[in-house]
Amino acid sequence: MTEYLKREGWLVRPDLAELVAAVGPLRWVGGAVRDTLLGFAVKDMDAATPLLPDEVIARCKAAGIRTVPTGIEHGTVTALTQGGPVEITTLRHDVSTDGRRATVAFAQDWRDDAARRDFTINALYADPATGEVFDYFGGLEDLAARRVRFIGDAAQRIREDHLRILRYFRFQARFGQEADPEAERACSALAAMLKGLSRERIGMEMMNLLGLPDPAPTVARMAQLGVLAVVLPEACVEALADLIAQERAQGVAPDALRRLAALLPPQSGLAEQVASRFRLSGAQKKRLSQAAARKDEAGDAYALAYALGMEGAMDRLLLTGGSIAPLCGWTIPFFPLKGGDIVARGVAAGPRIAHILRCVEGRWVAEGFPDAARVDALLNEALLNEAP
């Protein structure tokens, strides 16, 4: 029985209709088709065409549609439509692969293009005019069963691109219900191949996985199969499930970085090493390190927020089972005392000023951020204690 996408939503966007009219032979492919069939929101638009990249660019230009040659050596041109970018890729087949990159040749056969994709549910194409879905490898049946299955021999597909091991688990966490035994055997047997990939690619794939609604069962399975030990040997999977339970109980959205912190022991130095290994940004590295500096109990929520900021405090609270409720609607106060105020009280500029500021600020935080009159009283006490 032929499947059709409903003619609604993105399928009837005027800017996409203009693009189709400009390019001509084109089919939607991959995530847009898959997610539409599942009733999910579509984020990225991809299309395939038998036209060569230069011809795609020329036809778009003639129609007044700007393009960017984002991956032209592999046949990909990005069309900048009013509703967002659309990646248009010429039909391809693999000539050679080495586990990290592929040498491709352009093709004319839709099935050849589908055969080089990773999973059956990602090799679904749709006709822009009719919505008819073209399925060459049983992707519709797998999608209905929520089954993530490699196209062809799983081990061979992984040897072509080692990152497919991590992609399998990410797609399994997002779409799968029951694991595919052949895929799991191949991922386990070939896990060591992940060592040949760049750390940045591994980090990006792991962060994408951890940002899904509930990756804990999948991450635990990765540990059982020996895959997690290759990419994150420091991981403790039990803590991840605990954090996700806290997020759900307290109505907090998934956060990949916080979940990475849950997988790591509470050691700031180790967290910084992992952040560097995954090529995280400086801000992400700092946040991960702060989260790793947690104790068994988070402590006072307000004091945490003042010291670490709202995000850092929420990380600590959720990771230790504390409540974030006190912080809802609360604004971090501004410490009303400055060094100049102490100088005005007759204290000479120098290290003593900073010491007095720290003392007063510490008591101000411990007392729950009292008003300026109390700060003045705390300063008087500090000056008396500092008197020679």
Residue pairs with C-beta under 8 A, 6 or more apart in sequence:
2 132
2 133
3 37
3 132
3 133
3 135
3 140
4 130
4 131
4 132
4 133
5 11
5 33
5 36
5 37
5 126
5 131
5 133
6 36
6 131
7 131
9 36
9 42
10 16
10 32
10 36
10 42
10 45
10 83
11 36
11 128
11 131
13 83
14 82
15 81
15 82
15 83
16 45
16 81
16 83
16 86
16 128
17 128
18 63
18 65
18 81
19 26
19 60
19 63
19 65
19 79
19 81
19 86
20 26
20 128
20 129
21 63
22 59
22 60
22 62
22 63
22 65
23 47
23 49
23 51
23 56
23 59
23 60
23 79
23 88
24 49
24 51
24 59
25 49
25 50
25 51
26 47
26 48
26 49
26 88
26 128
27 47
27 48
27 49
27 110
27 125
27 126
27 127
27 128
27 134
28 45
28 46
28 47
28 125
28 126
28 128
29 46
29 47
29 48
29 123
29 124
29 125
29 126
30 46
30 117
30 122
30 123
30 124
31 42
31 43
31 44
31 46
31 122
32 42
32 44
32 45
32 46
32 126
33 124
33 125
33 126
33 133
34 121
34 122
34 124
34 139
34 143
35 41
35 42
35 43
36 42
36 126
37 124
37 133
37 140
37 143
38 143
38 175
44 87
45 84
45 85
45 86
45 87
46 86
46 87
46 88
46 89
47 86
47 87
47 88
47 89
48 88
48 89
48 90
48 91
48 110
48 113
48 125
49 56
49 88
49 89
49 90
49 91
50 90
50 91
50 107
50 108
51 59
51 90
52 75
52 90
52 106
53 69
53 72
53 75
53 76
53 77
53 90
56 67
56 77
56 79
56 88
56 90
57 67
57 69
57 77
60 66
60 67
60 77
60 79
61 67
65 79
65 80
65 81
66 79
66 80
67 77
67 78
67 79
67 80
68 77
68 78
68 80
68 85
69 77
69 78
70 76
70 77
70 78
70 87
71 77
71 87
71 89
74 89
74 92
74 104
75 89
75 90
75 91
75 92
75 104
75 106
76 87
76 88
76 89
76 90
77 87
77 88
77 89
78 85
78 86
78 87
78 88
79 85
79 86
79 87
79 88
90 106
90 107
91 106
91 107
91 108
91 109
91 110
91 112
91 113
92 104
92 105
92 106
92 107
92 112
92 113
92 116
93 104
93 105
93 107
93 109
93 112
93 113
93 115
93 116
94 102
94 103
94 104
94 116
94 160
95 102
95 103
95 104
95 105
96 102
96 103
97 103
97 159
97 160
97 161
99 159
99 160
99 161
99 162
99 193
99 196
100 161
100 162
100 196
100 197
102 116
102 160
102 161
104 116
107 113
110 125
110 134
110 136
111 136
114 123
114 125
114 136
114 137
114 151
115 123
115 136
115 137
115 151
115 152
117 123
117 151
118 150
118 151
118 157
118 161
118 164
118 167
118 168
119 139
119 142
119 148
119 149
119 150
119 151
119 167
119 168
119 171
120 137
120 138
120 139
120 142
120 149
120 150
120 151
121 139
121 142
121 143
121 148
121 149
121 171
121 175
122 139
122 171
123 135
123 136
123 137
123 139
123 151
124 133
124 134
124 135
124 139
124 140
124 143
125 133
125 134
125 135
126 132
126 133
126 134
127 134
133 140
137 151
137 152
138 149
142 148
142 149
143 175
145 177
145 178
146 175
146 176
146 177
146 178
147 176
147 177
147 178
147 180
148 168
148 171
148 172
148 175
148 176
148 180
148 183
149 180
149 182
149 183
150 157
150 158
150 164
150 168
150 180
150 182
150 183
150 186
151 157
154 180
154 182
154 183
154 185
154 186
154 187
155 186
155 189
155 190
157 164
157 186
158 164
158 165
158 186
158 187
158 190
158 193
159 190
159 193
162 190
162 193
162 194
162 196
162 197
163 194
163 197
163 201
163 202
163 205
165 187
165 190
165 191
165 193
165 194
165 227
166 194
166 202
166 205
166 206
166 209
166 227
166 231
167 205
168 183
168 187
169 187
169 209
169 218
169 219
169 221
169 222
169 227
170 205
170 208
170 209
170 212
170 218
172 179
172 218
173 209
173 212
173 214
173 215
173 217
173 218
173 219
174 212
179 221
184 221
184 225
187 225
187 227
188 225
188 226
188 227
191 225
191 226
191 227
191 229
191 230
192 230
194 202
194 227
194 230
194 231
195 230
199 277
199 278
199 279
200 278
200 279
202 231
202 278
203 277
203 278
203 279
203 280
206 231
206 232
206 260
206 278
207 256
207 257
207 260
207 278
208 256
209 215
209 218
209 219
210 219
210 254
210 256
210 259
210 260
210 263
211 254
211 255
211 256
211 259
212 254
213 254
214 244
215 240
215 259
216 237
216 240
216 241
216 244
219 228
219 235
219 237
219 240
219 263
220 237
220 240
220 241
222 228
223 229
223 235
223 237
228 235
228 237
229 235
232 263
232 274
234 263
234 264
234 265
234 270
234 274
235 263
235 264
236 263
236 264
236 265
237 263
239 262
239 263
239 319
240 259
240 262
240 263
242 262
242 321
243 258
243 259
243 262
243 318
243 319
244 254
244 259
246 252
246 318
246 319
246 321
247 253
247 254
247 255
247 318
250 318
250 323
250 324
250 325
252 314
252 318
252 324
257 280
257 284
257 287
257 288
257 291
258 291
258 314
258 315
258 318
258 319
260 274
260 278
260 288
261 271
261 288
261 291
261 292
261 315
261 319
262 319
264 270
264 271
264 274
264 288
264 292
265 292
266 292
266 293
266 294
266 295
267 292
268 289
268 290
268 292
268 293
270 292
271 285
271 288
271 289
271 291
271 292
272 285
272 288
272 289
274 288
275 284
275 285
275 288
275 289
276 285
280 288
287 311
287 312
287 315
290 308
290 312
290 315
290 316
291 312
291 315
291 316
291 319
294 315
294 316
294 319
294 320
295 320
296 320
297 320
297 322
298 304
298 313
298 316
298 317
298 319
298 320
298 321
298 322
299 316
301 313
301 317
301 322
301 323
301 324
301 326
301 327
302 326
302 327
302 330
302 368
302 369
303 365
303 366
304 312
304 313
304 316
304 317
305 312
305 313
305 327
305 330
305 332
306 332
306 333
306 365
306 369
307 313
307 365
308 315
308 316
309 332
310 327
310 332
313 324
313 327
314 324
314 327
316 322
317 323
317 324
317 327
318 324
333 369
335 361
335 364
335 375
336 372
336 375
337 357
337 360
337 361
337 364
337 375
337 379
339 349
339 353
339 354
339 357
341 379
342 353
342 356
342 357
342 379
342 383
343 349
343 353
345 379
345 383
347 353
347 356
347 383
347 386
352 386
355 386
356 379
356 382
356 383
356 386
359 382
359 385
360 375
360 378
360 379
360 382
363 378
364 370
364 374
364 375
364 378
367 374
